[in-house]
Every structure is written in C-alpha cells, then in structure tokens.
Amino acid sequence: MPRLRLRLAISPRQYRHYYTGRVQAVQARSEEGLRVQFPAGALRPHLDHGGIHGLFELEFDARQRFVALRRIGA
C-alpha cells in the first residue's frame, strides 16, 4: 500500500480542536511535498502530555483512502 512520511508538531492546545470534533480532518504536507488530509481520530493514539510530535507514516489504499497512521521516529 502507498505510504507517505509526515512530520507533525501539534500542541495540546491545537489538539483540543480535533478532540472536541470542531475539526474532523488533519491537513499536513508530507516530506515528499504532497498535501494530505486524514481523519483527526487517527491522532488519538499518539497523544501525550506534550501534544503530538514526531515523524509518522501515513498509509493509504489504492483509492487514496486512509488506512493507518504510525509513528516511526521522534
């Protein structure tokens, strides 16, 4: 399945918008320079007291639909 790398830096305050449902999709730019969008709920497992920070791999299917978001580095 296709994959892209994303470096995310989301503060706890910024994450609150995703958590409350005010924002339902995350928009980011991949390391390859592509603009991507994925469900905000995919961030929840990666949240800690400092927010969400690190290098992630976004996996999607042939129809460009979200499959998984995995942390791959700090």
matplotlib code that plots the C-alpha trace (Angstrom):
import matplotlib.pyplot as plt

x = [0.0, 1.2, 2.8, 4.0, 6.1, 4.8, 6.5, 3.8, 4.1, 0.7, 0.5, -2.1, -4.0, -4.2, -5.1, -8.2, -9.9, -9.5, -10.6, -13.8, -14.8, -14.6, -12.0, -12.6, -9.7, -6.0, -4.2, -0.5, 2.3, 4.3, 8.1, 7.7, 5.9, 2.3, -0.6, -2.6, -5.7, -6.7, -9.2, -8.4, -9.3, -6.1, -4.1, -5.6, -3.3, -0.3, -1.3, 0.8, 1.0, 3.1, 0.8, 1.7, 5.3, 7.4, 7.8, 4.8, 4.0, 0.6, -0.7, -3.5, -5.1, -5.2, -8.3, -6.3, -8.3, -6.8, -5.6, -3.2, -1.0, 2.1, 4.8, 8.2, 10.5, 10.8]
y = [0.0, 3.5, 5.4, 9.0, 10.4, 13.3, 15.4, 16.5, 19.1, 19.7, 21.3, 20.1, 23.4, 22.8, 19.1, 20.3, 21.4, 17.8, 16.2, 18.2, 17.4, 21.1, 19.9, 16.4, 16.2, 16.9, 18.6, 18.3, 18.4, 15.2, 15.1, 14.5, 17.8, 16.5, 18.0, 15.3, 15.0, 12.2, 11.7, 13.6, 10.4, 8.8, 11.2, 10.0, 7.0, 9.3, 12.0, 12.6, 15.4, 17.5, 17.1, 15.1, 15.5, 13.3, 11.6, 9.5, 7.2, 7.7, 4.6, 4.7, 2.4, 2.4, 4.7, 7.2, 6.4, 6.4, 3.0, 3.8, 6.4, 5.1, 6.9, 6.0, 8.5, 11.3]
z = [0.0, -0.7, 2.2, 2.9, 5.7, 7.7, 10.4, 12.9, 15.6, 17.3, 20.7, 23.3, 22.7, 18.9, 19.5, 21.5, 18.3, 16.9, 20.2, 20.6, 17.0, 15.8, 13.2, 11.8, 9.3, 9.7, 6.8, 6.5, 4.0, 3.5, 3.4, -0.3, -0.6, -1.1, 0.8, 2.5, 4.6, 7.1, 9.9, 13.1, 15.1, 13.8, 16.1, 19.3, 20.0, 19.5, 22.0, 25.1, 27.7, 25.2, 22.3, 19.1, 17.8, 15.6, 12.3, 11.1, 8.2, 6.6, 4.8, 2.3, -0.2, -4.0, -3.8, -1.7, 1.4, 4.9, 6.2, 9.1, 10.8, 12.5, 14.5, 13.0, 14.8, 17.2]

ax = plt.figure().add_subplot(projection="3d")
ax.plot(x, y, z, "-o")
ax.set_aspect("equal")
plt.show()
